[in-house]
Amino acid sequence: MVTSTPGPHDNPVNMEIQPASPDIRALTEEVLVVPVFKSETPRDGLIGLLDSLTGGAIADVINSGEFDGSDSQTVFLHRTGELACRRLLLCGAGNQQSLSAAKLSELAGTAVRAIQNTRTKGLAFLARGNGLPANLAQQVVEGVLIGRLSSALYDSSADKPQLERLIVAVEGSEGDRLELAIETGRIMGEATNLARQFGNEPSNVMTPAEMALRTEEIAEREALRVEVLGEPELRQKGFGALLAVSSGSAEPPRLIILDYSPGQHHLPSEQVDEADGEMIALVGKGVTFDSGGISIKPAATMDEMKFDMCGGAAVIGAMQAVARIKPRIRVLGIIPACENMPSGRSYKPGDVVRGLGGQTIEVINTDAEGRLILSDAITYAVQRGASAIIDAATLTGTCVVALGEIRAGVMGTDGRLIEELISAGEQSGERIWRLPLDDRYGEQISSQIADIKNDGGRPAGAITAAMFLKAFAGQTPWAHLDIAGTAWINAAKPFMAKGATGFGVRTLANFVLARANTVIQATVDCD
C-alpha cells in the first residue's frame, strides 16, 4: 500500500493507492474506469466481456452514437449488472497504436475530473495501452493526482476533492511488481501539484519571501539542505542583475538554494560518490509578479503575470521529487526570486548594471527581466562548480508565438544535454522542441556601451534571450527551457484545471534520474 501524504499547503485529504489484479469482476470500488479504443466494438475481447457482464449496456451507448471511443469522451453507466462496482466510466482512448503511457496520464486525469462532482471516494482504474505495465501504472497515478487538483485555492464554495482511494490494475499484468511504479507516480504527481500550487497563488501571497519560506518548509520535510540569501547578502556578493530587477518593488528579493546530496549510506562503496564531481544545477526563474517594470505591460491579462515564477516552482517541485527518489547524483536547485515593478527606485531602459560575474549589461527593456535574474543565477551555478546547468523559465512571448502551448523550446551549448532533456520530456508527456542557437543571433544583443544588452528586439526573440543566457554559462554544458507557452493554461483541459500546469517538474526530475543512472553505469563499466 502507498499513501499519498500532502505537503504543508496541499489538499488535506490523503489518498490511498493500491495495485490490483486486472480481473474486472473483482474490482469493487464505487467507480471502475475502463479506457475504450476507437476501433473496439461490444464484440471485442475486454469490451465484449464488459458488455456481457453489464447486460448489453456497452452496446447500447456505442450503437446509439453516444460513445465511440474518441479522445477525451466519457460516459457514465449506472447499470453495471454483474460487476462489483456501482458505476462504470468509459473513457475514450482514441487510436490504440497512439495511446502512449504519457497520453494515458491525460486520460486518467480526464477520468478523475469526470467524477469530481459525484462525491466518489473509491476509484478503480484499468490501465490499457502500449508499454510496460509499470510505466502504465505510474502514468495513471500521475494523471489522477494531477487531474484531482483544483486551482480554486480561495473559493470557499468550491467542492473539495472527495477521492480517497485509487486502485490501479494493468491489463496483461497480475498486479505484482507495481508498488515501485505507483510510488514513483505518486512522487511525480505530488511534485507537479506542488509547483502548480505555487504558480496558482496570487502574488500578494506568493511573494519572494513566502516562496523562500515555503521552500524552507519543503527542505526540512525532505531532508534537503537549503540556504536563502536576502538583499544584504545579495548586495555583498554582487548579484547586481537580480538587485536591479527587484529595485522597484517593496518586496525584497531572495536567492533560494536547495542542495541534494546522495550521501554515502545510499551508495555501494564501489560505485560513484560525491567526490566524482558530477553536480547538476537546476535554475528556475522566480519572478513572483511581472508588471514589466518601467517598460510596463498592457493591462489586459496582466493578472496572469503571477505565473512568471513557474520556472522556479518547477525546480522546487523537481527537487522534492529528487529528494524522495534519492538518485545517486548531486543536484543543486537555484531560484532567484523577486518582483518586477515600476517605481521611482526602478531600474530604467538605458541603465547599465553589473552582474555577479562582473559582466556589464545594458538594459534596453525592463520587461526582459527574467534573463537578467537568470544571468546571476547561472553565474552562481558556474561558481559552485556545476558540471551541467539547466534553466527553466517563462521567458519570452516569442516562444509562445513559435510553439504555442504545445511544446516548450530548448536551446543550449551541449547536444547530449539537449537530447537527454527532450527524451525526459517525452517520457513525462512534456513535449520539447529544439530551436537553433547560431552565433550570428548574438549580433542582435551586442551593445555599444556595455558587454551585452538584454534585448535584441522581436525577431528571433526566444533565441536572442537564450543567446544572452549563454554568455553567462561559460564553458559549462548548459541548456535553457523556455516554458512561457506551457506553464499556464487559460482554460481548463479535460485532464487538468485552469492555471499553472507544473510543466518541467517531471522533465527535470526524469533527466536527473537518467543522468544518475548513466554516471553509475559508466563507473561500473570502468571497473
DADA-V37801 format. One record per helix or strand. SS is the DSSP state (H for helix, E for strand). FROM is the first residue (numbers start at 1). TO is the last residue. If there is no record, write none. Layout:
SS:FROM:TO
SS:FROM:TO
//
This chain:
E:2:4
E:15:20
H:24:26
E:31:37
H:45:53
H:57:63
E:74:77
E:87:94
H:96:98
H:101:114
E:122:127
H:133:148
E:165:170
H:179:200
H:208:222
E:225:229
H:231:237
H:240:246
E:254:260
H:264:266
H:274:276
E:279:290
H:302:325
E:330:340
E:352:354
E:360:362
H:370:383
E:388:393
H:397:403
E:408:412
H:415:428
E:432:434
H:439:445
E:452:453
H:461:473
E:477:482
E:488:489
E:493:493
E:496:496
E:499:500
H:505:526
//
